[in-house]
Amino acid sequence: MTSPTEKSDKIHYPVFPLIADRRSIRAYDSRPVEKEKIHSLFEAVRWAPSSSNEQPWIYLYATAEQPELWNKMFGALEDGNKLWAQHAPLLILALARKTFRRNGKENRYALYDIGGANSFLALQAVHLGLQVRQMAGFKTDVATQNLNIPEDLVPAVFIAVGYPGEIAVLPETLQVRETAPRERILQQEFVRNVTF
Ligand SMILES: Cc1cc2nc3c(=O)[nH]c(=O)nc-3n(C[C@H](O)[C@H](O)[C@H](O)COP(=O)(O)O)c2cc1C
C-alpha cells in the first residue's frame, strides 16, 4: 500500500513574486487586454528556451472584439470550460510544429518546449496584472475544422487570458472551486538526493 501523498497550500521556501502571485483563475473581467500587452505575452514566449532553438510554436489568438474568430476558438472548448471561459476577453491556442524546419524530421521536444514557453507567457501575464488558465479540455477535431489547422501543427492547449473579475459571474460549483485552497505535493514527495 502506498502512503497518502502529503500536500500543503503554503509556499515553504522563498520564490520569485510572479510565481507566488500566479494562479489559474476562471473569473475574468470583461475589460479588454490591451494590444501592447498581448504582444508582450508573445514577446515573453519569443525569449523562451527551446530544443535546438527551434521555437516550435505557433500562437493563434482572438479577442472578444473579434467575435467571429473568438467564437470559432470558443466552440472547440469542452462544455466544462465553456462555463467560465465565456467571460475571457482573450483566447489563445498554442500549437506545436511537429517537425524541424531545417530537415523535416520529427521534433520530439516540441510539446515540451511549448509547455516551457507557456510558463513564460503565464508569468509575463502576472507581471502585466493579468492571469491565464490553460485548457487541455478542448475537442481537437472541432478546433482543426473551425480554425483550419494545417496537418503539421498539433493544437496543444487553449489559454484564457484576462484581468481578474468578480467570481459572482461563475456558476456556484465553480465559485466553490475558485476559492478552494490551491494545494501542492510537498518537495519530499518529488525531489530526490539519492539514487532510485
Ligand atoms: C496543460 C494544462 C491543461 C489544463 N487544462 C485545464 C482545463 O481543461 N480546464 C481547467 O479548468 N483547467 C485546466 N488547467 C488548469 C489546472 O487545473 C491548474 O493549473 C491546476 O489546478 C493548478 O492550479 P494553479 O494553476 O492555479 O496553480 C490546465 C493546466 C495545464 C497546465
The ligand as a Gaussian input file, in Angstrom:
#p B3LYP/6-31G(d) Opt

LIG

0 1
 C       -1.703000      21.622000     -19.702000
 C       -2.785000      22.130000     -18.784000
 C       -4.107000      21.825000     -19.069000
 C       -5.128000      22.315000     -18.249000
 N       -6.435000      22.077000     -18.608000
 C       -7.424000      22.649000     -17.903000
 C       -8.778000      22.558000     -18.359000
 O       -9.089000      21.979000     -19.402000
 N       -9.731000      23.139000     -17.602000
 C       -9.435000      23.829000     -16.456000
 O      -10.368000      24.377000     -15.840000
 N       -8.166000      23.945000     -16.023000
 C       -7.150000      23.396000     -16.707000
 N       -5.839000      23.565000     -16.320000
 C       -5.533000      24.347000     -15.106000
 C       -5.083000      23.433000     -13.958000
 O       -6.206000      22.779000     -13.430000
 C       -4.358000      24.283000     -12.903000
 O       -3.146000      24.739000     -13.447000
 C       -4.072000      23.481000     -11.641000
 O       -5.279000      23.153000     -10.984000
 C       -3.174000      24.228000     -10.648000
 O       -3.754000      25.468000     -10.317000
 P       -2.916000      26.813000     -10.489000
 O       -2.522000      26.911000     -11.940000
 O       -3.827000      27.940000     -10.066000
 O       -1.714000      26.722000      -9.613000
 C       -4.811000      23.088000     -17.104000
 C       -3.467000      23.385000     -16.834000
 C       -2.476000      22.931000     -17.668000
 C       -1.037000      23.312000     -17.374000

